[in-house]
Amino acid sequence: MGQNGRGDSWVAGLKRGNARSRPSQSIRQCRPKNRILPHFQTGSYPAGVPATLKSLRALADPTRLRIVALLEEGELSVAELQEITKLAQSRISTHLGLLSETRIVAARREGKRTYYRLQPDKAPEGRRLVELAVQGAAELPEHERDQLNRRRVVALRDEQAQVYFNQVAGRFDRSYGPGRSWQAFGHLLLRILPPLVVADLGSGEGLLAELLARSCHQVIAVDNSEKMVEFGARKARKNGLKNLEFRLGDLSNPPIDDASVDLVILSQALHHAEDPQKTILGAHRILKAGGRIIVLDLLRHTFTQAQELYGDRWLGFEEADLHRWLESAGFRNIEVSVVAREEQPPHFETLLATAEK
Ligand SMILES: C[S@@+](CC[C@H](N)C(=O)[O-])C[C@H]1O[C@@H](n2cnc3c(N)ncnc32)[C@H](O)[C@@H]1O
């Protein structure tokens, strides 16, 4: 059925030459002046029309030529096309509907918005048709204004996208951003790692060990809690991480061969060790020459409840103590610094120590 709800039967009537089927005066007044085929008005083509013919028909209209020429410069939404062409939204939508039925234009839905763009079709016929359409559009009186408006609308869009970031610049890194988390950054950074053999001492359930296993050659996670080892090993199996092995053992003398690993990690584990200095010596033993140790721990604090609450043995460490133990174990290129401070009381601070064997 045509746009006016009677178009198809009217055309059929004309074809049959049936005088009785002629439209009444009121219907004739609704007749489109340029005698567009009814299927063009409804936004669909009859079935079985060959693709090129469909495209040619779709392009045989000045508004659609304008739209194609605008989309040639990049993707636009209906609202943007409306703003550029100053045409009614319903008209634009109808034209876009027709163009989308061809191989020329494709629609992309993103939330509540639909964007239109030229199909990234590399077929030479499609390309030739678009070139012809763009050439045809350039001959239209609206062309210059369309292009001017397009530049204005796109510039406005870019500006709007920058408004938020201009506002949050300076506090962006401290505020929430969808998908921005330290865990995600961790994944990113771990991808940079070469295929190392890593020992994660005092690994817990293996949060870090699992991350490492996705990039490293092999990860050995050591913990003296049977339950942690059992749970971690089960999770690693479930996640298909064949290069992650959990071993039950003590931090200070891990069940790992001498000079067999490239990297030792002690993440929030050293303050559980009976003898931290001995633990660092043990790490030195299992490292290959040139291997590295990384210690993440708490800076010395006074929150004594940590002993009951978290089973801590040491209330963190002084930077100088950590430095001294690393040095006396034989490490070189030692660096110890505070890398984080918690916002909530008791404001735990995190120490990061790195050194090389
Ligand atoms: C605070 S958790 C840290 C877990 C993990 N490294 C992390 O950063 O998420 C401390 C872990 O060290 C283990 N642990 C404590 N004393 C240990 C020891 N002497 N030898 C081996 N593991 C120990 C605990 O069972 C616990 O899983």
The ligand as an ORCA input file, in Angstrom:
! r2SCAN-3c Opt
* xyz 0 1
  C      47.643    -11.656     52.281
  S      47.703    -13.152     51.413
  C      48.425    -12.637     49.919
  C      47.978    -13.449     48.741
  C      48.533    -13.010     47.393
  N      49.947    -13.011     47.338
  C      47.992    -11.675     47.008
  O      48.734    -10.696     46.911
  O      46.777    -11.606     46.714
  C      49.008    -14.027     52.245
  C      49.138    -15.463     51.826
  O      50.373    -15.957     52.340
  C      50.170    -17.266     52.857
  N      51.190    -17.493     53.881
  C      51.266    -16.975     55.134
  N      52.375    -17.418     55.749
  C      53.010    -18.222     54.874
  C      54.201    -18.971     54.951
  N      54.973    -18.986     56.029
  N      54.552    -19.694     53.881
  C      53.790    -19.717     52.772
  N      52.642    -19.012     52.647
  C      52.264    -18.279     53.709
  C      48.749    -17.234     53.373
  O      48.204    -18.562     53.427
  C      48.043    -16.358     52.367
  O      47.509    -17.119     51.357
*
